[in-house]
């Protein structure tokens, strides 16, 4: 195998690794957005419960 072939193969591997990393980042960003939405909804619900006095006793 020539040096050029080795470098070409290495470049393809790095490209595949980069694409996989980008896909993971995108998935994690979607997950973070969903979790932020859930947190905001929980906070809103808790505020409403506090205002209305419907907090369960511990």
VMD Tcl script that draws the C-alpha trace (Angstrom):
set ca {
  {0.00 0.00 0.00}
  {1.42 3.35 -0.97}
  {1.75 6.27 1.39}
  {-0.92 8.11 -0.60}
  {-3.35 5.22 -0.10}
  {-2.59 5.18 3.64}
  {-3.21 8.90 3.95}
  {-6.39 8.67 1.91}
  {-7.68 5.86 4.13}
  {-6.76 7.81 7.25}
  {-8.58 10.86 5.90}
  {-11.69 8.75 5.27}
  {-11.53 7.38 8.82}
  {-11.20 10.88 10.28}
  {-14.11 12.07 8.16}
  {-16.28 9.20 9.39}
  {-15.28 9.92 13.00}
  {-16.10 13.60 12.53}
  {-19.49 12.80 11.04}
  {-20.26 10.42 13.91}
  {-19.24 13.06 16.46}
  {-21.42 15.66 14.76}
  {-24.39 13.27 14.84}
  {-23.84 12.65 18.56}
  {-23.63 16.39 19.22}
  {-26.86 16.99 17.33}
  {-28.62 14.23 19.28}
  {-27.35 15.62 22.59}
  {-28.47 19.12 21.62}
  {-31.97 17.80 20.89}
  {-31.98 15.96 24.21}
  {-30.81 19.08 26.07}
  {-33.55 21.15 24.45}
  {-36.18 18.59 25.44}
  {-34.88 18.51 29.01}
  {-34.87 22.32 29.19}
  {-38.49 22.32 28.00}
  {-39.41 19.73 30.64}
  {-37.67 21.76 33.33}
  {-39.46 24.94 32.31}
  {-42.80 23.13 32.37}
  {-42.04 21.70 35.81}
  {-41.12 25.11 37.16}
  {-44.29 26.62 35.75}
  {-46.36 23.83 37.28}
  {-44.65 24.24 40.65}
  {-45.23 28.01 40.63}
  {-48.91 27.41 39.88}
  {-49.17 24.86 42.69}
  {-47.50 27.27 45.13}
  {-49.85 30.11 44.16}
  {-52.89 27.90 44.47}
  {-51.71 26.26 47.69}
  {-51.86 22.72 46.35}
  {-48.47 21.47 47.47}
  {-48.66 17.93 48.85}
  {-47.62 17.50 52.48}
  {-44.39 15.61 53.01}
}
mol new
graphics top color blue
foreach p $ca { graphics top sphere $p radius 0.5 }
foreach p [lrange $ca 0 end-1] q [lrange $ca 1 end] { graphics top cylinder $p $q radius 0.2 }
display resetview
